[in-house]
Amino acid sequence: MKILVTGGAGFIGGNFIHFMAKKHPKDEIVNLDLLTYAGNLETLINVNELPNYSFVLGDISDRKFVFDLFEKEKFDVVINFAAESHVDRSITNPEVFATTNVLGTISLLDASRTYEIKRYHQISTDEVYGDLPLDRKDLFFTEETPINTSSPYSSSKASADLFALSYYRTYKLPVTVSRCSNNYGPYHFPEKLIPLIITRALDDKPLPVYGTGANVRDWLHVEDHCCAIDLIIRKGRIGEVYNIGGHNERTNLEVVKTILSILNKSDKLIRFVKDRPGHDRRYAIDASKLEKQLGWKAKYSFDEGIAQTIEWYLSNKNWWENIINGEYRKYINTQYGDCR
């Protein structure tokens, strides 16, 4: 297959390219990324020289560019990872999220319809469901849970989901959608909770935790997520939504303390800060549809996955130190000129 991966220089998209290059070495992968602040081509150094991989610099919301690319490359499958994804940034600047996450998705859907793509897969998030109460451990998000967004970020992702599903119903475009819980693992940009805590704790810097740290997330190792996506694009039923969760619920404070324990750092580094506006209380995914229909099962427990992730950050300091000091932008600019 010839696969377009949008947002492949980001965290999940980059891991997916590594996963596919190893598992399906005969598939051709084209990585389309705008290389905004979270796009890091150093993530893909190990696949750059593969004959079945290529990178294209571009914006998914630029319709002419997207259509020209589809005309040239004749893709079989499109997997849309490209998104603005940081909730705090969406609260500060919602318009950027609407442009990329909504209009960019529509651009890809229109091109996929015009050029008769065999499968369009939309990467989404469990945040479109809103949140669950902390005192109801029996409740989980299913694919039938009503959309009830809490932030501009999740609202933009929910809108993209609905557009994708509407293109299946209206135009019969072969669409699938997956909604995942919080990912963690290698190549995670250091503004997100787990890599932020790891990198700051290593330098004995204060560790900011929103509110009391009681908010609960269901943590999914990024490799388990990649495996699920691969199954969905090959065997998933068109027009369907699939939830992907790790069955690893932890409070934010538990996550922070687990990292500190593994690194032999003191809890005194923790600093409780003013809570995020509209902060969702609990996410918990019911992934039984994916498990029963496609035979998927998460491989990583949180304890195993977080230990592996910390080891990766300890062994790859240059990668995240280059992000923190801005050096990763120099690599990108050397390769592709003055990018964002």
VEXZA-631395 format. One line per field, with one value per residue (C-alpha): residue number from 1; residue in three letters; x, y, z. Coordinates in nm, 3 decimals, padded with zeros to 5 digits. Example, Ala and Ser with C-alpha at 12.3 -4.5 7.8 and 13.67 -1.06 7.14 Angstrom:
% VEXZA-631395
pos: [1,2];
code: [ala,ser];
c1: [01.230,01.367];
c2: [-00.450,-00.106];
c3: [00.780,00.714];
END
This chain:
% VEXZA-631395
pos: [1,2,3,4,5,6,7,8,9,10,11,12,13,14,15,16,17,18,19,20,21,22,23,24,25,26,27,28,29,30,31,32,33,34,35,36,37,38,39,40,41,42,43,44,45,46,47,48,49,50,51,52,53,54,55,56,57,58,59,60,61,62,63,64,65,66,67,68,69,70,71,72,73,74,75,76,77,78,79,80,81,82,83,84,85,86,87,88,89,90,91,92,93,94,95,96,97,98,99,100,101,102,103,104,105,106,107,108,109,110,111,112,113,114,115,116,117,118,119,120,121,122,123,124,125,126,127,128,129,130,131,132,133,134,135,136,137,138,139,140,141,142,143,144,145,146,147,148,149,150,151,152,153,154,155,156,157,158,159,160,161,162,163,164,165,166,167,168,169,170,171,172,173,174,175,176,177,178,179,180,181,182,183,184,185,186,187,188,189,190,191,192,193,194,195,196,197,198,199,200,201,202,203,204,205,206,207,208,209,210,211,212,213,214,215,216,217,218,219,220,221,222,223,224,225,226,227,228,229,230,231,232,233,234,235,236,237,238,239,240,241,242,243,244,245,246,247,248,249,250,251,252,253,254,255,256,257,258,259,260,261,262,263,264,265,266,267,268,269,270,271,272,273,274,275,276,277,278,279,280,281,282,283,284,285,286,287,288,289,290,291,292,293,294,295,296,297,298,299,300,301,302,303,304,305,306,307,308,309,310,311,312,313,314,315,316,317,318,319,320,321,322,323,324,325,326,327,328,329,330,331,332,333,334,335,336,337,338,339,340];
code: [met,lys,ile,leu,val,thr,gly,gly,ala,gly,phe,ile,gly,gly,asn,phe,ile,his,phe,met,ala,lys,lys,his,pro,lys,asp,glu,ile,val,asn,leu,asp,leu,leu,thr,tyr,ala,gly,asn,leu,glu,thr,leu,ile,asn,val,asn,glu,leu,pro,asn,tyr,ser,phe,val,leu,gly,asp,ile,ser,asp,arg,lys,phe,val,phe,asp,leu,phe,glu,lys,glu,lys,phe,asp,val,val,ile,asn,phe,ala,ala,glu,ser,his,val,asp,arg,ser,ile,thr,asn,pro,glu,val,phe,ala,thr,thr,asn,val,leu,gly,thr,ile,ser,leu,leu,asp,ala,ser,arg,thr,tyr,glu,ile,lys,arg,tyr,his,gln,ile,ser,thr,asp,glu,val,tyr,gly,asp,leu,pro,leu,asp,arg,lys,asp,leu,phe,phe,thr,glu,glu,thr,pro,ile,asn,thr,ser,ser,pro,tyr,ser,ser,ser,lys,ala,ser,ala,asp,leu,phe,ala,leu,ser,tyr,tyr,arg,thr,tyr,lys,leu,pro,val,thr,val,ser,arg,cys,ser,asn,asn,tyr,gly,pro,tyr,his,phe,pro,glu,lys,leu,ile,pro,leu,ile,ile,thr,arg,ala,leu,asp,asp,lys,pro,leu,pro,val,tyr,gly,thr,gly,ala,asn,val,arg,asp,trp,leu,his,val,glu,asp,his,cys,cys,ala,ile,asp,leu,ile,ile,arg,lys,gly,arg,ile,gly,glu,val,tyr,asn,ile,gly,gly,his,asn,glu,arg,thr,asn,leu,glu,val,val,lys,thr,ile,leu,ser,ile,leu,asn,lys,ser,asp,lys,leu,ile,arg,phe,val,lys,asp,arg,pro,gly,his,asp,arg,arg,tyr,ala,ile,asp,ala,ser,lys,leu,glu,lys,gln,leu,gly,trp,lys,ala,lys,tyr,ser,phe,asp,glu,gly,ile,ala,gln,thr,ile,glu,trp,tyr,leu,ser,asn,lys,asn,trp,trp,glu,asn,ile,ile,asn,gly,glu,tyr,arg,lys,tyr,ile,asn,thr,gln,tyr,gly,asp,cys,arg];
c1: [00.000,00.096,00.011,-00.007,00.071,-00.008,00.162,00.430,00.693,00.484,00.472,00.214,00.260,00.637,00.601,00.352,00.602,00.867,00.613,00.505,00.860,00.941,00.618,00.530,00.860,00.699,00.443,00.535,00.497,00.476,00.501,00.329,00.400,00.403,00.676,00.513,00.674,00.596,00.716,01.063,01.238,01.507,01.241,01.268,01.644,01.643,01.393,01.508,01.719,01.464,01.369,00.997,00.983,00.968,00.894,00.688,00.673,00.324,00.000,-00.310,-00.532,-00.377,-00.628,-00.437,-00.122,-00.312,-00.490,-00.165,00.002,-00.281,-00.271,00.101,00.127,-00.192,-00.230,-00.418,-00.463,-00.469,-00.411,-00.462,-00.255,-00.195,-00.344,-00.284,-00.315,-00.217,-00.524,-00.358,-00.261,-00.618,-00.750,-00.511,-00.563,-00.869,-00.860,-00.540,-00.706,-01.011,-00.792,-00.573,-00.800,-01.124,-01.044,-00.734,-00.940,-01.201,-00.925,-00.796,-01.147,-01.224,-00.898,-00.958,-01.302,-01.179,-00.893,-01.093,-00.880,-00.938,-00.934,-00.933,-00.858,-00.911,-00.706,-00.915,-00.922,-01.135,-01.154,-01.445,-01.659,-01.593,-01.524,-01.652,-01.710,-01.426,-01.660,-01.809,-01.539,-01.803,-01.849,-01.643,-01.650,-01.797,-01.834,-02.198,-02.112,-02.247,-01.993,-01.963,-01.646,-01.479,-01.207,-01.148,-00.906,-01.158,-01.428,-01.211,-01.137,-01.506,-01.591,-01.330,-01.475,-01.824,-01.705,-01.522,-01.825,-02.053,-01.834,-01.893,-02.269,-02.302,-02.030,-01.960,-01.596,-01.442,-01.380,-01.282,-01.224,-01.031,-01.052,-00.764,-00.683,-00.370,-00.059,00.292,00.622,00.933,00.956,00.687,00.722,00.839,00.542,00.313,00.281,00.500,00.799,00.772,00.797,01.080,01.295,01.238,01.290,01.624,01.734,01.575,01.340,00.997,00.723,00.394,00.078,-00.265,-00.503,-00.464,-00.347,-00.666,-00.762,-00.757,-00.628,-00.627,-00.267,-00.199,00.151,00.206,00.317,-00.014,-00.189,00.009,-00.078,-00.447,-00.438,-00.268,-00.545,-00.821,-00.694,-00.661,-00.956,-01.182,-01.535,-01.585,-01.807,-01.718,-01.559,-01.315,-01.209,-00.848,-00.759,-00.481,-00.683,-00.428,-00.610,-00.392,-00.436,-00.194,-00.037,00.013,00.187,00.419,00.503,00.568,00.819,00.988,01.016,01.179,01.423,01.492,01.381,01.202,00.828,00.932,00.985,00.604,00.436,00.056,-00.051,-00.380,-00.604,-00.664,-00.999,-01.255,-01.014,-01.171,-01.192,-01.159,-01.109,-01.168,-01.202,-01.403,-01.205,-01.407,-01.535,-01.179,-01.078,-01.373,-01.395,-01.026,-00.852,-00.651,-00.513,-00.285,00.059,00.194,00.090,00.151,00.427,00.614,00.551,00.650,00.975,01.057,00.967,01.188,01.474,01.425,01.449,01.761,01.919,01.815,01.896,02.016,01.672,01.481,01.762,01.767,01.395,01.431,01.718,01.570,01.846,01.598,01.473,01.823,01.820,01.484,01.590,01.909,01.705,01.405,01.481,01.326,01.025,00.790];
c2: [00.000,00.361,00.544,00.916,00.989,01.348,01.488,01.221,01.444,01.460,01.221,00.958,00.999,00.961,00.648,00.512,00.558,00.370,00.095,00.060,00.067,-00.229,-00.430,-00.356,-00.282,-00.317,-00.042,00.302,00.587,00.957,01.182,01.521,01.768,02.146,02.130,02.365,02.390,02.027,01.876,01.729,01.558,01.429,01.178,01.020,01.013,00.631,00.600,00.889,00.670,00.396,00.365,00.338,00.654,01.018,01.350,01.638,01.980,02.125,02.237,02.014,02.324,02.441,02.284,02.340,02.193,01.891,01.823,01.856,01.607,01.356,01.394,01.324,01.042,00.835,00.724,00.411,00.505,00.837,00.848,01.193,01.247,01.614,01.831,02.103,01.900,02.093,02.187,02.483,02.633,02.587,02.793,03.075,03.058,02.856,02.978,02.792,02.470,02.528,02.596,02.287,02.037,02.119,02.290,02.075,01.761,01.880,01.945,01.588,01.442,01.629,01.517,01.159,01.162,01.315,01.066,00.764,00.674,00.315,00.407,00.737,00.709,00.996,00.996,01.141,01.153,01.041,01.408,01.450,01.266,01.523,01.367,01.118,01.169,01.065,00.869,00.645,00.392,00.179,00.432,00.422,00.594,00.372,00.454,00.545,00.797,01.138,01.401,01.659,01.863,02.078,02.271,02.436,02.151,01.874,02.072,02.097,01.723,01.637,01.854,01.676,01.337,01.442,01.570,01.243,01.030,01.253,01.193,00.820,00.867,01.135,01.038,00.674,00.763,00.461,00.629,00.495,00.696,00.603,00.778,00.707,00.775,00.962,00.831,00.809,00.667,00.763,01.091,01.267,01.647,01.778,02.010,01.711,01.572,01.260,01.392,01.727,01.557,01.326,01.601,01.851,01.591,01.492,01.855,01.878,02.151,02.218,01.996,02.178,01.977,02.123,02.159,01.870,01.622,01.418,01.419,01.066,00.958,00.618,00.582,00.408,00.320,00.467,00.132,-00.025,00.267,00.215,-00.154,-00.069,00.181,-00.072,-00.323,-00.068,00.049,-00.311,-00.486,-00.220,-00.173,00.144,00.408,00.288,00.452,00.250,00.342,00.263,00.256,00.115,00.004,00.197,00.461,00.678,01.017,01.281,01.287,00.908,00.941,01.211,01.016,00.698,00.883,01.038,00.697,00.537,00.831,00.830,01.191,01.361,01.437,01.779,01.880,01.878,02.220,02.238,02.519,02.685,02.439,02.456,02.613,02.341,02.068,01.725,01.508,01.152,00.971,00.597,00.400,00.088,-00.069,-00.392,-00.324,-00.311,-00.612,-00.828,-00.727,-00.700,-00.902,-00.608,-00.613,-00.365,-00.517,-00.270,-00.233,00.117,00.008,-00.168,00.109,00.400,00.227,00.170,00.529,00.672,00.452,00.586,00.947,00.863,00.704,00.979,01.301,01.471,01.437,01.617,01.854,01.977,02.053,02.236,02.454,02.497,02.316,02.086,02.385,02.434,02.080,02.143,02.479,02.327,02.067,02.275,02.643,02.881,02.680,02.783];
c3: [00.000,-00.047,00.273,00.344,00.709,00.801,01.109,01.092,01.254,01.571,01.865,01.765,01.390,01.422,01.631,01.378,01.095,01.295,01.368,01.004,00.868,01.090,01.053,00.689,00.511,00.167,00.227,00.093,00.340,00.257,00.562,00.524,00.804,00.837,01.103,01.349,01.694,01.789,01.461,01.496,01.207,01.444,01.550,01.204,01.148,01.163,00.876,00.655,00.429,00.375,00.006,00.088,00.303,00.196,00.364,00.226,00.391,00.368,00.530,00.527,00.525,00.196,-00.041,-00.365,-00.218,-00.084,-00.413,-00.609,-00.375,-00.411,-00.790,-00.792,-00.539,-00.592,-00.230,-00.125,00.241,00.430,00.807,00.954,01.268,01.188,01.461,01.708,02.026,02.339,02.544,02.715,02.379,02.251,02.541,02.447,02.068,01.956,01.594,01.510,01.626,01.408,01.104,01.131,01.300,01.115,00.785,00.736,00.785,00.534,00.282,00.322,00.304,-00.018,-00.177,-00.060,-00.219,-00.544,-00.583,-00.457,-00.157,-00.040,00.331,00.516,00.887,01.129,01.450,01.731,02.110,02.402,02.500,02.258,02.515,02.788,03.126,03.382,03.755,03.983,04.210,03.936,03.854,03.684,03.401,03.079,02.742,02.472,02.103,02.177,02.451,02.342,02.241,02.519,02.468,02.734,02.548,02.209,02.134,02.195,02.015,01.705,01.714,01.759,01.460,01.249,01.354,01.252,00.916,00.851,00.941,00.736,00.429,00.475,00.494,00.224,-00.024,00.075,00.142,00.322,00.656,00.999,01.317,01.632,01.967,02.200,02.562,02.673,02.497,02.636,02.517,02.316,02.121,02.328,02.308,02.649,02.706,02.785,03.139,03.139,02.941,03.122,03.460,03.349,03.200,03.482,03.755,03.605,03.652,04.000,03.882,04.035,03.890,03.819,03.889,03.818,04.115,04.358,04.092,04.135,03.765,03.621,03.280,03.110,02.986,02.654,02.538,02.193,02.049,02.154,01.984,01.662,01.659,01.694,01.407,01.183,01.256,01.196,00.855,00.737,00.902,01.055,00.929,00.728,00.882,01.234,01.538,01.751,02.104,02.199,02.568,02.780,03.086,03.292,03.497,03.717,03.880,03.757,04.103,04.095,03.758,03.888,04.203,04.003,03.784,04.088,04.254,03.948,03.919,04.296,04.322,04.612,04.619,04.744,04.381,04.330,04.307,04.293,04.061,03.965,03.784,03.408,03.307,03.230,03.338,03.269,03.579,03.451,03.120,03.097,02.774,02.702,02.415,02.402,02.048,01.914,02.121,02.011,01.645,01.558,01.830,01.965,02.316,02.491,02.547,02.803,03.164,03.291,03.529,03.247,02.994,03.216,03.317,02.949,02.865,03.138,03.019,02.667,02.789,02.989,02.680,02.438,02.620,02.304,02.148,02.424,02.520,02.158,02.191,02.520,02.393,02.045,01.857,01.684,01.485,01.344,01.205,01.040,00.900,00.760,00.576,00.471,00.515,00.766,00.892,01.165];
END
